[in-house]
Amino acid sequence: MSVVIDPAFDPVPSLAAEASVRVIAGGAADDAAAAARFVRGDGDLPAGLGDLSRDALAAAGFTGSKNQTLVLPGAQLRVLVGTGDGIKTAAHLRDAVAAFTRAAREASELAVDLSDVLAGADELAAADAALAVTEGALLARYRFDALKGDPHTVALEALTILVPEADVEAATAGVERGKILARSASVARDLANTPPRHLSAEKFAEVIERLAPDFGLDVEVFDRAQLIELGAGGLLGVNAGSVEEPRMIKVSYRPADPEGHLALIGKGIMYDSGGISLKPSNAMHAAMKFDMMGAGSVFSSMIALRDLGAKTAVTGWLMCTDNMPSGSATKLGDVLTIRGGKTVEVKNTDAEGRLVLADGLVLATEDRTIDERRPDAIVDIATLTGAAMAALGTRTAAMLANNDEVAAQLQAAADATDENIWRFPLDHRYREQLKSNVADLSNIGGQYAGVILAALFLNEFVDDTPWGHLDIAGTMQAESDDLWRSVGSTGFGARLLAEYATNFVASPAQTTGE
C-alpha cells in the first residue's frame, strides 16, 4: 500500500523560524506587544503598575507564587509573573520567562527587564540570566504544527532583554549561547514529533546528510549491506521484521587541534511496536515515535558544537531502525551476534534498544581516528526502560557510569541546562541475571532493577572505556505544556549533551590510550 506524503514536508521546521533577540541597556521596550513584570510573594510591587495594590491583586487571585501569571490589558500587555521568594538561579528565571511567554501567547514581540533580577540575585551572572531568558521564551513558544492546516500558533518574532549598561556585553553573549542551545532542543523536538511514516531511518539519514554541512559536520551513512559487512548483528536483528532498511549514521565534528575525543551513541528506534513481544495498544504505544529521541538528541546536540566553540572532537553513532513484527522478525530465543563477536539471546524483542546500542558502543571503542587511540569517553543516550520512568517520573532521567569523572561532568551539564538526571549505581551483583544457557548473555534479566540491568548489559560492550549512560524514557515527552517543556517531545538531552561536549575535559583518570 502506498501512502501519499507531501514531498515538500520538512521534518525540522524550527530551523526556518528564528526569532530576533536583542539586548538593550535600561529604558523600556515600548514597542513590544507584551512585557513581563516579576512580582515576589511579599514586599513592594515593582514599578510601573500604577495604583495596583497587593489587596487588588489578591482579589484577582494573584499572590505572587512561583510561576503564577496575571495578564493586565493595555496598549502593551503587562504580564505579572510570580517569583515566590525571588529569582535566585538561572533555572528559576527560565521557568518564570516560560510562564510569561505562555501567558502572552497571542503576542509576537516580548520584552523582559532583568535590571531588578540581576540586582537581587548575587550569584546570577548577566550572561547566564540572558541565556535563561532566551531559552525560556524560545522553548515555551515552540509548537510542532507542520502538519496542521491552520495551526493558530503565534510565532515569536522578537524578544527584547533589558539590562544595566555594564551588563550589555555579557548578556549579548548569553543570548547567543541561548539561541544556539534552544535551536538544538527545537530540532530534537521536531525530529521526535515527526510521525514515523514521515521519518524512517532512511529519511532520517537523508535529513542529516542535508543539514550537517551547514553546521560543520561530516556524515557517513551505512545501509543494510554495509551493516552486514560490519557484523552489526544487534541493529540488523532488530530490523529483521521491518520493510524499512536500517541505517547507521556516523556524524563527526572535528575542530582544529582537538582537545580530546568524545563518542556519543544514540538509540534511533524510529517506531517501536515491541516486535514479536508486541506492546499493548495504549497511549504509550502511540508515543513510540519518540523512541528515536536518543539519536535525535545526539545529532541535535552536535549542530551546536561549532557555534559554541567546542574544542573536543565528537563522533556520533546513530543506530536507526524501526522494530516491527512480521514473519521475518527476530523471535524470542533467537541469538544475535553483536559487532565484535559477543552473542546475545533475545528473551524479549521489546528490549531492543540495548541491542542496537551494543553495536554502536563496540564501534566507538574501535574508533582510532583521533591520535590513533580510542575515545576518551563514551556516552550513550536512549529511551530505554519503563523502569526509569517508574523510579524517577517524567522530569528526571536516569544516569549510570563506570567512571566518576564522566558522571560528574554529565551532572554539571544537567545542572546547567535544568535537564535533570539522577545517578543510579552500576551494581554488578545483578550481572548474574543476564546469564544465558545458549549465548554469552541475555538481553533482559529479572523482574526488578530494570534500569541497572539495562546498563549492565551495555557495560559489557564498552571494553572498560570511561562511559556514561542516560536513560531518558521518562523524560522523552510532555503530555501537556509545562513551562518551557511544550507538549510532545521534550528534546531532552540535546542541550545537556551540547553543554557536556563543549565543556568536556579528558582527565588523566579517564584517558584510555593504549
Buried (B, 14 or more C-beta within 10 A) or exposed (E): EEEEEEEEBBBBBBBEBBBEBEBBEEEBBEEBBBBBBBBBBEEEBBEEBEEBEBEEBEEEEBBBEBBBBBBBEEEBBBBBBBBBEBBBBBBBBBBBBBBBBBBBBEBBBBBBBBBBBBEBBEEBBBBBBBBBBBBBBBBBBBBBEBEEEEEEBBEBBBBBBBBBEEBBEBBBBBBBBBBBBBBBBBBBBBBBBBEBEBBBBBBBBBBBBEBBEEBBBEBEBBBBEEBEEBBBBBBBBBBBBBEBBBBBBBBBBBBEEBEBBBBBBBBBBBBBBBBBBEBEEEEBBEBBBBBBBBBBBBBBBBBBBBBBEBBBBBBBBBBBBBBBBEEEBBEEEBBBBBBBEBBBBBBBBBBBBBBBBBBBBBBBBEBEEBEEBBBBBBBBBBBBBBBBBEBBEBBBBBBBBBBEBBBBBBBBBBBBBBBBBEBBEBEEEBBEBBEBEEBBBBBBBEEEBBBBBBBBBBBBBBBEBBBBBBBBBBBBBBEEBBBBBBBBBBBBBBBBBBBBBBBBEBBEEBEBEE
